[in-house]
């Protein structure tokens, strides 16, 4: 007996209900029965029955003032459960492994915490000369590529509050040492969509990082590659590493529900 294709088991009513839920995306907050009927190419009676069913379970709610419909709390709860279960670390691992396979340099995922970058996970290169693993380390955001990715999307007021003194500890001759210079540098980072650490934290180590966003469009982390400067010449960074890291950041963001 031939095995049936999964498509043969699809229940049409369930498929329509999911189509309806998917109409509430991006800037679409509320929709009426007539508009949903047009979008779904279904009779208004069918749309109303779908809405009534979803509303009874909390996935849809009606705005009594406008009589339009919007997503209910149950949809949010389901999304939050997914993010919790399929969180940053779980989603990041295969992306980091792919990134190392593509460039054979050590790759990290990191988060921002109170002015510092915390490295959560790493996939290391198999090359003998490599950067010492930073997993578990807390490093200043202003002197790391992953940190600057986060700082670049903060307001001037937030930067001022984070660094009230306006002067920074120097780690290498390349470290940014004052708030004004950092702010100018962060404008470039925000425009180009990635950040570089040009031996600013450790002598002889360069790094490229890109942001990770979730379904709320908020930056929740950074993906990066690090290695010895001798393997990170400007040409390789520009041609190879930046595109690979940015692609990794985009793919990981998509896994977390981000849509452009």
Backbone bond lengths (Angstrom), bond angles and torsions (degrees), N, CA, C in turn:
res aa  C-N    CA-C-N  psi(-1)  N-CA   C-N-CA  omega(-1)  CA-C   N-CA-C  phi
1 X - - - 1.470 - - 1.530 109.10 -
2 X 1.320 116.03 125.69 1.471 119.95 -177.74 1.521 110.61 -69.11
3 X 1.331 113.97 139.86 1.464 119.53 178.99 1.527 109.54 -74.65
4 X 1.334 115.83 132.19 1.454 119.97 -179.31 1.532 111.19 -72.57
5 X 1.340 115.24 147.20 1.449 120.16 172.07 1.526 109.04 -70.53
6 X 1.346 116.00 147.16 1.465 119.06 179.97 1.522 112.02 -58.04
7 X 1.334 115.79 -31.49 1.462 119.48 -178.78 1.530 111.95 -61.67
8 X 1.334 116.68 -23.16 1.463 120.45 -179.64 1.527 112.40 -75.17
9 X 1.336 116.68 -13.70 1.466 120.55 -178.44 1.531 112.00 -96.57
10 X 1.320 117.02 -1.06 1.465 120.66 -175.26 1.521 110.95 -64.96
11 X 1.339 114.69 132.72 1.467 121.35 175.99 1.519 107.36 -94.53
12 X 1.297 116.83 119.15 1.459 121.61 -172.28 1.526 112.85 -58.98
13 X 1.331 116.50 -41.93 1.469 119.72 -177.75 1.532 111.14 -63.49
14 X 1.328 116.13 -40.05 1.469 120.09 178.42 1.529 109.98 -66.29
15 X 1.322 115.72 -40.79 1.460 120.89 178.23 1.526 110.94 -61.06
16 X 1.329 116.64 -41.89 1.465 120.47 177.76 1.526 111.20 -64.86
17 X 1.331 116.52 -39.61 1.467 120.38 179.86 1.534 110.76 -62.79
18 X 1.332 115.95 -40.41 1.466 119.97 178.56 1.525 110.91 -69.32
19 X 1.347 116.20 -38.64 1.471 120.07 175.55 1.526 109.96 -58.46
20 X 1.311 115.56 -40.86 1.465 120.11 179.96 1.532 111.09 -62.78
21 X 1.321 116.76 -48.61 1.474 121.02 179.48 1.525 111.38 -58.41
22 X 1.331 116.25 -36.71 1.462 120.58 -176.61 1.531 113.41 -73.59
23 X 1.331 116.70 -7.66 1.475 118.95 175.99 1.522 111.64 -73.45
24 X 1.348 116.73 -19.95 1.465 121.01 -179.60 1.529 108.62 -92.21
25 X 1.321 115.29 87.57 1.465 119.43 -177.62 1.518 109.75 -142.02
26 X 1.335 115.51 164.24 1.465 122.87 179.69 1.533 110.54 52.02
27 X 1.351 117.25 -116.73 1.467 120.70 -176.15 1.522 113.43 -95.65
28 X 1.323 117.52 6.93 1.471 120.80 -179.29 1.527 109.05 -83.92
29 X 1.332 115.91 104.20 1.463 120.58 -177.87 1.528 111.82 -89.57
30 X 1.335 115.11 -44.96 1.461 119.90 -175.39 1.528 110.36 -135.69
31 X 1.334 114.88 149.68 1.470 120.71 176.92 1.522 108.98 -142.67
32 X 1.329 115.40 146.17 1.455 120.01 176.72 1.517 111.59 -94.66
33 X 1.322 115.89 171.72 1.468 121.61 -177.95 1.533 110.67 -61.44
34 X 1.338 116.65 -42.13 1.466 120.44 -178.11 1.530 111.26 -62.47
35 X 1.332 116.16 -46.54 1.464 120.64 -179.88 1.529 111.00 -64.60
36 X 1.315 117.07 -41.89 1.468 120.56 178.26 1.532 110.61 -64.00
37 X 1.323 116.40 -38.92 1.465 120.92 178.52 1.536 110.89 -60.63
38 X 1.331 116.27 -42.48 1.463 120.70 177.84 1.519 111.26 -65.02
39 X 1.332 116.11 -46.09 1.463 120.48 -176.54 1.527 112.09 -65.16
40 X 1.327 115.27 -40.17 1.470 120.04 -175.43 1.530 112.99 -89.69
41 X 1.365 114.71 -10.42 1.468 120.33 -176.82 1.540 110.93 57.11
42 X 1.340 113.66 44.05 1.459 121.12 178.60 1.526 108.94 -123.74
43 X 1.337 116.45 154.16 1.459 120.89 176.48 1.523 109.39 -64.91
44 X 1.330 115.69 148.45 1.470 120.53 -177.93 1.528 112.20 -57.72
45 X 1.324 117.28 -36.32 1.472 119.99 179.29 1.523 111.09 -62.01
46 X 1.340 116.05 -41.51 1.469 120.01 178.52 1.527 110.94 -64.93
47 X 1.327 115.67 -42.39 1.465 120.15 179.10 1.520 110.08 -62.61
48 X 1.320 116.78 -43.00 1.465 120.64 -179.69 1.525 111.22 -61.54
49 X 1.348 116.70 -40.80 1.467 119.96 179.27 1.535 111.08 -65.93
50 X 1.338 115.63 -39.59 1.472 119.09 176.71 1.524 111.09 -62.47
51 X 1.334 115.60 -44.84 1.462 120.24 179.26 1.525 111.58 -62.12
52 X 1.328 116.20 -43.03 1.467 120.36 -179.65 1.526 110.91 -61.46
53 X 1.331 115.91 -41.41 1.472 120.22 179.46 1.525 110.95 -65.19
54 X 1.339 116.48 -48.25 1.467 120.91 -179.48 1.523 111.45 -65.71
55 X 1.341 116.07 -35.64 1.467 119.79 178.56 1.529 110.72 -67.09
56 X 1.329 117.18 -37.70 1.469 120.51 -179.52 1.523 111.95 -64.91
57 X 1.346 116.16 -24.54 1.464 120.72 179.98 1.535 112.83 -99.46
58 X 1.337 117.22 -1.81 1.458 121.05 175.43 1.517 115.46 88.93
59 X 1.343 117.24 6.84 1.469 120.04 -179.47 1.531 112.23 -84.85
60 X 1.325 115.13 -20.04 1.461 122.32 177.09 1.521 107.41 -133.09
61 X 1.335 116.49 145.74 1.455 119.18 172.97 1.529 108.93 -135.82
62 X 1.341 115.20 154.73 1.459 119.68 -178.87 1.519 110.66 -102.23
63 X 1.330 114.50 135.26 1.455 120.60 173.05 1.525 106.17 -81.45
64 X 1.330 116.48 109.54 1.466 119.94 -174.02 1.524 112.39 -64.05
65 X 1.328 117.14 -25.82 1.468 120.65 -178.43 1.523 111.17 -73.54
66 X 1.337 117.44 -41.33 1.471 121.19 -176.09 1.523 112.41 -102.01
67 X 1.347 116.18 -16.46 1.470 123.60 -175.12 1.530 112.43 67.32
68 X 1.336 116.71 9.68 1.460 120.92 173.66 1.527 109.31 -85.15
69 X 1.333 114.94 171.71 1.459 120.19 -177.63 1.526 110.83 -116.48
70 X 1.318 115.58 153.07 1.465 122.43 178.64 1.526 108.37 -145.30
71 X 1.328 115.90 168.49 1.464 119.84 178.56 1.533 110.44 -64.72
72 X 1.321 115.19 142.51 1.460 120.71 179.00 1.527 112.17 -95.48
73 X 1.317 115.00 175.03 1.469 120.91 -176.97 1.520 112.75 -61.96
74 X 1.316 116.27 -30.14 1.478 119.41 -178.42 1.533 110.21 -62.78
75 X 1.339 117.29 -35.19 1.465 120.62 178.07 1.533 109.87 -64.47
76 X 1.332 116.36 -40.86 1.460 120.76 177.84 1.528 110.81 -64.27
77 X 1.324 115.73 -44.15 1.473 120.05 -179.99 1.526 110.91 -59.92
78 X 1.324 115.61 -41.01 1.463 120.36 180.00 1.525 110.28 -64.54
79 X 1.342 116.10 -43.23 1.459 120.69 177.94 1.518 112.19 -62.32
80 X 1.330 116.23 -41.58 1.461 120.07 -179.60 1.532 110.94 -67.10
81 X 1.331 116.25 -35.37 1.468 119.83 177.27 1.524 110.30 -63.92
82 X 1.338 115.57 -41.86 1.463 119.61 178.65 1.523 110.82 -61.63
83 X 1.332 115.94 -46.77 1.466 119.80 -178.85 1.527 110.42 -61.64
84 X 1.330 115.99 -38.45 1.466 119.91 179.79 1.523 111.02 -67.49
85 X 1.326 115.61 -46.17 1.461 120.34 -176.52 1.522 112.05 -73.49
86 X 1.308 115.99 -38.53 1.460 121.17 -176.77 1.523 108.50 -112.12
87 X 1.316 115.77 50.34 1.455 122.27 -171.90 1.517 114.85 -69.98
88 X 1.320 112.45 -174.44 1.458 121.24 -173.05 1.525 113.04 -53.22
89 X 1.320 117.58 -50.11 1.465 119.71 -175.62 1.517 112.48 -64.44
90 X 1.325 115.62 -44.04 1.463 119.31 -178.14 1.530 110.99 -64.24
91 X 1.324 115.14 -40.70 1.460 119.49 -179.92 1.524 111.99 -74.11
92 X 1.335 116.14 -28.78 1.472 120.28 -174.94 1.524 113.33 -73.72
93 X 1.321 117.85 -33.55 1.466 120.73 -171.15 1.528 113.67 -53.65
94 X 1.340 118.53 -53.54 1.476 117.75 -179.50 1.524 113.10 -64.43
95 X 1.324 117.26 -30.22 1.467 120.55 177.94 1.527 110.02 -68.06
96 X 1.341 116.37 -43.82 1.467 120.50 178.08 1.529 110.56 -62.65
97 X 1.323 116.07 -42.15 1.472 120.03 179.99 1.530 110.73 -63.07
98 X 1.328 115.98 -40.79 1.466 119.84 177.78 1.524 110.75 -64.51
99 X 1.331 116.16 -41.95 1.461 121.34 -178.71 1.526 110.91 -61.84
100 X 1.320 116.51 -43.32 1.469 120.21 177.83 1.530 110.06 -65.57
101 X 1.319 116.48 -38.28 1.464 119.68 177.28 1.515 112.55 -62.74
102 X 1.343 116.46 -30.23 1.459 121.04 -177.87 1.532 113.41 -82.49
103 X 1.339 116.16 -34.46 1.475 117.78 -175.25 1.531 113.64 -123.16
104 X 1.328 117.33 -10.51 1.472 123.80 -178.28 1.529 112.26 52.88
105 X 1.333 114.68 44.14 1.462 121.61 172.27 1.526 107.98 -127.18
106 X 1.318 116.05 153.05 1.462 121.17 -177.25 1.529 111.03 -63.05
107 X 1.339 115.88 130.98 1.469 121.89 -177.07 1.522 110.95 -119.27
108 X 1.331 115.14 143.95 1.467 121.78 -177.11 1.514 111.58 -129.80
109 X 1.330 115.17 157.82 1.453 121.61 161.88 1.527 106.07 -121.29
110 X 1.337 115.90 135.35 1.461 120.77 -174.45 1.522 110.43 -139.11
111 X 1.330 116.39 156.99 1.467 121.59 176.62 1.528 109.59 -125.00
112 X 1.328 114.74 160.34 1.470 122.14 179.66 1.530 109.08 -95.08
113 X 1.322 116.18 132.70 1.464 120.22 -179.59 1.523 109.31 -144.99
114 X 1.345 116.07 106.18 1.465 122.46 172.51 1.533 113.14 51.62
115 X 1.311 116.11 49.32 1.459 120.78 176.15 1.519 114.62 87.36
116 X 1.312 116.54 -1.00 1.472 121.09 -179.42 1.526 110.09 -123.12
117 X 1.315 114.49 159.96 1.463 121.70 173.48 1.526 107.61 -105.78
118 X 1.331 115.30 130.29 1.467 121.20 178.01 1.524 107.77 -112.63
119 X 1.312 116.80 122.57 1.465 122.14 -178.77 1.531 108.80 -86.91
120 X 1.333 115.75 119.02 1.464 121.31 -173.48 1.514 114.10 -93.10
121 X 1.332 116.39 -36.02 1.472 118.93 -176.20 1.514 109.53 -152.58
122 X 1.319 115.16 158.51 1.458 121.65 -177.04 1.522 109.99 -145.66
123 X 1.313 116.13 147.20 1.465 122.44 164.98 1.520 104.82 -124.84
124 X 1.326 115.99 121.48 1.465 120.02 -171.08 1.528 112.94 -93.29
125 X 1.309 114.55 152.94 1.448 121.66 172.56 1.524 109.48 -68.58
126 X 1.336 116.57 158.59 1.466 119.05 175.30 1.536 111.08 -95.76
127 X 1.325 116.25 5.56 1.463 119.74 177.41 1.524 110.51 -73.32
128 X 1.322 116.03 147.19 1.466 120.65 -176.34 1.527 111.78 -63.83
129 X 1.328 115.96 -46.19 1.464 119.90 178.98 1.516 108.00 -85.79
130 X 1.320 115.80 116.02 1.461 119.91 -176.76 1.524 110.53 -147.49
131 X 1.316 115.33 166.32 1.465 121.12 176.81 1.522 108.87 -79.54
132 X 1.332 116.12 139.64 1.469 120.67 177.09 1.529 108.40 -62.73
133 X 1.333 116.94 134.36 1.463 121.14 -177.10 1.525 111.72 -56.94
134 X 1.331 114.64 135.30 1.461 120.71 -179.11 1.529 112.46 -101.88
135 X 1.322 118.46 5.53 1.462 120.72 -175.75 1.531 110.05 -57.73
136 X 1.333 114.96 128.97 1.459 121.02 -177.90 1.516 113.41 90.27
137 X 1.330 116.50 -13.62 1.467 120.22 -178.49 1.523 110.80 -75.14
138 X 1.345 114.94 150.17 1.461 122.24 172.98 1.515 106.94 -115.85
139 X 1.323 117.00 111.48 1.462 121.21 -177.31 1.526 110.21 -119.20
140 X 1.329 117.49 148.34 1.472 120.05 -178.53 1.524 111.73 -59.19
141 X 1.325 115.72 135.37 1.460 120.25 -177.22 1.527 112.34 -63.40
142 X 1.333 117.75 -35.86 1.465 120.49 -174.09 1.526 113.36 -68.95
143 X 1.339 117.45 -17.56 1.467 119.80 -176.46 1.524 113.07 -111.61
144 X 1.342 116.55 12.85 1.463 120.84 179.54 1.524 109.64 -128.48
145 X 1.330 116.03 148.94 1.466 120.23 178.66 1.526 110.96 -63.48
146 X 1.332 116.77 -43.96 1.469 120.57 179.78 1.521 110.94 -61.91
147 X 1.317 116.49 -37.85 1.462 120.74 179.22 1.510 112.37 -67.97
148 X 1.325 116.05 -42.35 1.468 119.84 -177.84 1.532 111.92 -67.27
149 X 1.332 116.91 -29.07 1.463 121.02 174.79 1.531 110.16 -59.52
150 X 1.333 116.58 -40.53 1.468 120.89 178.22 1.529 111.30 -72.55
151 X 1.321 115.97 -48.15 1.463 120.43 -176.49 1.524 112.22 -60.90
152 X 1.326 116.75 -31.92 1.469 121.41 -176.70 1.523 112.75 -62.81
153 X 1.318 117.17 -19.45 1.461 120.53 -178.13 1.524 112.07 -107.86
154 X 1.321 115.72 17.00 1.467 121.34 174.50 1.523 109.41 -99.86
155 X 1.320 116.36 155.79 1.463 121.01 177.77 1.529 110.22 -77.10
156 X 1.330 116.20 163.77 1.468 120.55 176.11 1.517 111.02 -57.09
157 X 1.333 116.01 -38.19 1.466 120.29 -179.27 1.530 111.19 -64.86
158 X 1.325 115.65 -39.60 1.473 119.39 178.55 1.526 111.04 -66.98
159 X 1.331 116.63 -39.53 1.470 120.46 177.46 1.528 110.31 -63.97
160 X 1.345 116.47 -43.03 1.469 121.10 179.08 1.532 110.96 -61.04
161 X 1.327 115.88 -41.62 1.463 120.16 -179.85 1.529 111.42 -68.10
162 X 1.334 115.09 -33.74 1.462 120.26 -179.36 1.528 111.28 -72.08
163 X 1.347 115.32 -36.58 1.468 120.75 -177.81 1.533 109.87 -127.20
164 X 1.337 117.13 71.61 1.472 120.67 -175.57 1.526 114.20 -63.38
165 X 1.316 117.31 -28.65 1.475 119.92 -178.75 1.522 113.05 -76.59
166 X 1.323 116.07 -25.67 1.458 119.78 177.07 1.515 115.13 82.21
167 X 1.324 117.27 -3.34 1.466 120.81 178.93 1.526 109.33 -126.30
168 X 1.342 115.49 145.92 1.455 120.55 -174.32 1.530 111.98 -118.60
169 X 1.306 113.96 154.81 1.461 119.67 174.04 1.527 109.30 -67.42
170 X 1.340 116.33 137.93 1.461 122.00 -179.75 1.529 110.18 -94.90
171 X 1.323 115.58 127.90 1.463 120.35 179.43 1.529 111.98 -104.46
172 X 1.325 115.02 -33.72 1.473 120.28 178.24 1.535 106.59 -144.12
173 X 1.321 117.64 171.32 1.477 119.47 176.07 1.534 113.13 -62.07
174 X 1.344 117.51 -14.23 1.469 120.96 -177.92 1.524 113.18 -98.33
175 X 1.317 118.87 -3.85 1.461 121.72 -178.41 1.529 111.41 -64.69
176 X 1.320 116.30 135.76 1.468 120.49 171.88 1.524 107.42 -69.17
177 X 1.322 116.26 128.41 1.468 119.03 -169.64 1.529 115.34 -110.56
178 X 1.320 118.19 -4.33 1.473 117.84 179.11 1.523 110.95 -145.14
179 X 1.307 114.92 158.38 1.463 122.74 -173.47 1.525 112.55 -64.82
180 X 1.329 117.32 -40.37 1.471 120.53 -178.55 1.520 111.40 -61.91
181 X 1.331 116.94 -44.78 1.467 121.03 178.27 1.520 110.64 -64.42
182 X 1.319 115.92 -39.87 1.469 120.25 178.66 1.524 110.80 -60.70
183 X 1.320 117.21 -45.26 1.464 120.61 -178.52 1.532 111.68 -60.21
184 X 1.319 116.48 -41.53 1.465 120.39 177.97 1.523 110.62 -64.08
185 X 1.330 115.08 -43.21 1.466 120.53 179.61 1.532 110.93 -63.00
186 X 1.320 116.77 -39.22 1.465 121.00 -177.19 1.528 112.35 -67.35
187 X 1.330 118.08 -26.82 1.467 120.91 175.68 1.525 110.12 -60.51
188 X 1.339 115.20 -42.50 1.473 120.46 178.36 1.519 110.83 -65.17
189 X 1.328 116.03 -43.39 1.464 120.90 179.52 1.531 110.23 -58.81
190 X 1.330 116.43 -45.72 1.468 120.81 -179.08 1.529 111.17 -62.77
191 X 1.333 116.61 -39.78 1.466 121.28 -178.85 1.525 112.45 -68.16
192 X 1.347 116.15 -41.69 1.463 119.01 -174.11 1.532 113.46 -87.77
193 X 1.328 117.28 -18.07 1.462 120.16 175.94 1.512 115.32 83.40
194 X 1.307 118.20 11.71 1.467 122.36 175.71 1.526 108.75 -152.89
195 X 1.325 116.02 167.37 1.466 120.71 179.24 1.519 110.10 -133.24
196 X 1.322 115.49 151.95 1.465 122.50 176.58 1.523 109.73 -117.77
197 X 1.301 115.34 144.33 1.473 122.74 167.78 1.524 104.79 -112.20
198 X 1.333 115.40 104.72 1.461 121.53 -175.55 1.527 109.65 -98.66
199 X 1.341 114.85 72.17 1.471 121.65 -177.64 1.529 111.33 59.29
200 X 1.318 116.53 35.38 1.462 121.20 -177.33 1.530 113.02 -88.29
201 X 1.333 116.38 -21.03 1.460 120.94 179.39 1.522 111.61 -107.16
202 X 1.310 115.71 -44.37 1.468 121.86 -179.89 1.523 109.09 -131.29
203 X 1.332 117.80 132.35 1.466 119.85 176.76 1.528 110.44 -60.53
204 X 1.326 116.64 135.46 1.458 120.41 176.68 1.508 115.03 81.46
205 X 1.355 117.66 8.13 1.471 120.97 -179.72 1.524 109.31 -124.54
206 X 1.343 115.82 129.87 1.459 121.57 175.63 1.528 109.44 -119.26
207 X 1.298 115.78 156.85 1.461 120.36 -174.40 1.527 110.14 -149.56
208 X 1.337 115.43 147.63 1.469 123.03 174.70 1.520 107.44 -124.82
209 X 1.337 117.53 134.19 1.468 120.81 -179.52 1.517 111.18 -136.82
210 X 1.337 115.66 151.06 1.461 122.86 176.40 1.527 109.19 -134.61
211 X 1.327 117.33 153.26 1.466 120.28 -177.00 1.527 113.85 -75.15
212 X 1.333 114.65 154.05 1.462 123.08 171.88 1.526 106.64 -117.94
213 X 1.330 116.17 124.91 1.467 120.35 179.21 1.528 109.85 -114.31
214 X 1.332 115.78 154.44 1.462 119.12 176.91 1.524 110.42 -107.21
215 X 1.322 116.14 -168.09 1.465 120.87 -174.94 1.525 112.89 -65.93
216 X 1.334 118.57 -16.10 1.461 121.68 177.62 1.532 111.15 -88.66
217 X 1.344 116.99 -0.04 1.475 125.43 -177.84 1.532 112.23 75.01
218 X 1.328 116.06 5.32 1.464 120.90 179.56 1.530 109.89 -81.92
219 X 1.331 116.71 146.11 1.465 120.52 175.58 1.529 108.40 -77.26
220 X 1.330 116.00 119.81 1.460 121.03 -175.89 1.531 112.39 -111.54
221 X 1.324 116.06 -3.59 1.464 118.59 -179.30 1.513 110.14 178.41
222 X 1.322 114.48 -173.22 1.467 120.66 177.71 1.519 108.64 -143.50
223 X 1.319 115.45 146.72 1.459 121.55 173.34 1.529 106.52 -110.99
224 X 1.329 116.25 140.11 1.471 118.63 -174.59 1.517 111.64 -147.42
225 X 1.330 114.97 159.37 1.460 121.58 168.88 1.525 107.77 -123.46
226 X 1.322 115.72 140.03 1.462 121.71 179.96 1.518 109.82 -130.32
227 X 1.320 114.77 150.66 1.460 118.84 177.38 1.512 111.66 -172.16
228 X 1.329 116.04 172.15 1.455 120.07 178.23 1.523 111.40 -64.72
229 X 1.315 115.79 142.39 1.471 121.15 -176.17 1.520 113.04 -55.53
230 X 1.333 116.61 -30.43 1.471 119.54 -178.32 1.528 111.25 -64.76
231 X 1.358 117.27 -24.29 1.465 120.86 178.02 1.538 111.45 -98.82
232 X 1.317 116.19 -1.60 1.463 121.21 -177.12 1.530 111.06 -119.60
233 X 1.345 118.27 55.12 1.464 118.32 175.95 1.528 110.03 -66.96
234 X 1.329 115.82 160.07 1.463 120.37 -177.33 1.523 112.53 -53.68
235 X 1.324 116.59 -42.73 1.464 120.77 -177.07 1.525 111.53 -61.80
236 X 1.340 117.76 -43.49 1.467 120.33 179.60 1.533 110.34 -67.94
237 X 1.320 116.53 -39.81 1.460 119.59 178.45 1.527 110.46 -59.39
238 X 1.327 116.39 -48.07 1.461 121.06 -176.79 1.536 112.48 -67.55
239 X 1.325 116.75 -46.81 1.464 120.98 -173.10 1.521 113.97 -81.19
240 X 1.328 116.52 -37.14 1.465 120.12 -171.78 1.526 114.25 -111.57
241 X 1.327 116.07 -56.26 1.461 119.57 -168.21 1.522 113.99 -71.34
242 X 1.329 117.26 -43.43 1.468 119.06 -179.98 1.530 111.34 -60.50
243 X 1.346 119.83 -49.78 1.477 118.86 178.09 1.531 113.26 -59.70
244 X 1.332 117.38 -39.50 1.467 120.60 -179.11 1.528 111.45 -66.40
245 X 1.332 116.98 -43.42 1.467 121.09 -178.16 1.530 110.19 -69.53
246 X 1.320 116.90 -40.76 1.459 119.36 178.53 1.531 111.41 -64.51
247 X 1.327 116.31 -39.71 1.475 120.56 176.77 1.527 110.50 -63.06
248 X 1.347 116.61 -40.99 1.465 120.92 178.06 1.530 110.44 -62.33
249 X 1.335 116.67 -42.75 1.463 120.53 178.92 1.520 111.73 -64.12
250 X 1.322 116.25 -41.18 1.468 120.75 178.91 1.526 111.25 -65.65
251 X 1.331 116.68 -44.01 1.468 120.45 -178.78 1.523 111.60 -65.79
252 X 1.325 116.11 -40.52 1.465 120.13 179.07 1.527 110.07 -67.71
253 X 1.327 116.80 -38.28 1.470 120.69 176.82 1.525 110.25 -61.87
254 X 1.330 116.60 -41.94 1.471 120.59 178.70 1.515 110.62 -62.10
255 X 1.314 116.99 -39.70 1.475 121.08 178.23 1.537 111.25 -62.64
256 X 1.336 116.01 -27.62 1.464 120.58 -179.61 1.525 112.43 -93.34
257 X 1.331 116.08 8.21 1.461 119.71 173.09 1.505 115.72 97.28
258 X 1.347 117.97 5.72 1.464 120.26 -179.60 1.520 110.40 -77.19
259 X 1.340 115.28 135.64 1.458 121.31 173.56 1.518 108.97 -128.95
260 X 1.309 116.40 135.53 1.470 120.46 -179.33 1.523 110.27 -67.83
